[in-house]
Amino acid sequence: MTRPTCIHIHLDRLVHNFHIARQLHGGRVLAVVKANAYGHGDVACAQALAPFADGFAVASVQEALRLREAGIGNRIVLLEGIFDAAEMEVVASQGLIPVIHDFWQIDALQRLPEGAAIPAWLKLDTGMHRLGFMPEMALRAYDALERCGKLSGLTLMTHFANADLATTGALDEPLRRFHQIQQGFPPLETSLCNSGALLGHPQAHGDWARPGLMLYGVDPAEPSIPARAALQPVMRFVSEISAVRTIAPGEAVGYGSRFRATRPTRVGVVPCGYADGYPRGASDGTPVGVGDGIAPLIGCVSMDMITVDLTDLPAAQLGTPVELWGERVAVSTVASRAGTVAYELLCQARRAQILIHPPLHS
Ligand SMILES: *Cc1c(COP(=O)(O)O)cnc(C)c1O
C-alpha cells in the first residue's frame, strides 16, 4: 500500500464560494489565485473559475504566465506590480494589468513602445504602510501616469490592514483617507475589499472585489466568530491511522517527550508531519478527525508523522480514515492551535498526491 496522505481539492466548492462572493459584493469580482491559489493549484482553480470570474489576481508575472500558458484569457491583475522595469513589456504583450505603487514603475510604463497603452491600477497607502503611494504623493503619481500617455484605463485601489476584525469602525480611518485622496481625482473605479472586507464591511466594497481566502472556503475572522457565509472548504487534507499502541500512565510520546500519559493511553500514528505542511507548532489537544470522531493531537509533530490519542475512540484502528483539516476540522482551528493563520497552512500543504475533483480534462 502507498502512503495514504493526500490532498483533495473540490473545485465545485470553489465555484460555490465564488458565487457567494459575487452575491455578497454585487459588483465585479477578481479571484485571487496567488501562491498557487493558496496551495490549491492555480491552474486547476483558474480553469474552474474562468467562466464566472471577472478576472484573476496574482503576485508576480511568473504566476500570471502560468495561467496564460494554461489558456486562461481572463483579465489578470498583478497585485504587486512589476519587480523589474523589463517586465513591463511582458505585461503589455500578455495583456496583464499591473498595480502601480512606485514612480519607477511609471517610468517603465512610459518606456513602452510608441502607441502602446495598457490599463493599470494605482495603489494608495491608506495605513497598511507596505505598498502604495502615500496620500500626499497620490496626485503626483496620477499626474505622472496621465503624462506618460501609455494608459488605457485606471482603477484606484487600496488594501486594508484590519479587514478581518469584526469590530465596526475597524476600516473607518483607512476609508476616510481613501475618500479624501479620491476627492482630488476624476471619477475612477475602485478596488478595496479582500475577503475580510467583503464578508464583514459592506461599506468598504468598491467596484472590484479581490477575495482570496473565502473562495477556498475559509472565513478570515477568528474561529471564535461565527462564520458569516455558507462557505464550503475546498481543501481536504487526509490520511489514515498507520500504527496503534497502548502506553502506561507516566510514559511519554514523541520528540522531547512533550506529552506524558496520565492514564493508559491508546496512541495512534498518522503518517503526516511538517514535511507535508502540517504545522510543527500544533499544540497538544489540536483536533484531528479520526473516523467519525475527533482525537486530540498528543506529542510533538514530527517530519512525517503525528501522534493522536485514540483512547476515547475504541473503534479507531489501522486504516481508519483521518482528516487533518477540511470538513470536520476547520483549517482555522488547526491554525489557531499552532499560533498561525489558515492562509499559511493552506499555502504550505503539500503532498506528492493532490487529487482534483472533478479531474481536469486536457
Ligand atoms: C492577497 C491579497 C488579497 C486577497 O486577500 P484575502 O484575505 O485572501 O481575501 C487581496 N488584495 C491584495 C492586495 C492581496 O495581496
The ligand as a Tripos MOL2 file, in Angstrom:
@<TRIPOS>MOLECULE
LIG
   15    15     1     0     0
SMALL
NO_CHARGES

@<TRIPOS>ATOM
      1 C1         -3.7810   38.5060   -1.0990 C.3       1 LIG1
      2 C2         -4.4900   39.7700   -1.3880 C.ar      1 LIG1
      3 C3         -5.8900   39.7930   -1.4400 C.ar      1 LIG1
      4 C4         -6.7520   38.6170   -1.0320 C.3       1 LIG1
      5 O1         -6.8570   38.6120    0.3640 O.3       1 LIG1
      6 P1         -7.7660   37.5580    1.1720 P.3       1 LIG1
      7 O2         -7.6500   37.9890    2.5720 O.co2     1 LIG1
      8 O3         -7.1670   36.2210    0.9150 O.co2     1 LIG1
      9 O4         -9.1320   37.6670    0.6210 O.co2     1 LIG1
     10 C5         -6.4950   40.9750   -1.8390 C.ar      1 LIG1
     11 N1         -5.7590   42.0760   -2.1420 N.ar      1 LIG1
     12 C6         -4.4080   42.0850   -2.0690 C.ar      1 LIG1
     13 C7         -3.6660   43.3260   -2.4020 C.3       1 LIG1
     14 C8         -3.7270   40.9460   -1.6720 C.ar      1 LIG1
     15 O5         -2.4010   40.9540   -1.5960 O.3       1 LIG1
@<TRIPOS>BOND
     1     1     2 1
     2     2     3 ar
     3     2    14 ar
     4     3     4 1
     5     3    10 ar
     6     4     5 1
     7     5     6 1
     8     6     7 2
     9     6     8 1
    10     6     9 1
    11    10    11 ar
    12    11    12 ar
    13    12    13 1
    14    12    14 ar
    15    14    15 1
@<TRIPOS>SUBSTRUCTURE
     1 LIG1         1 GROUP 0 **** ****
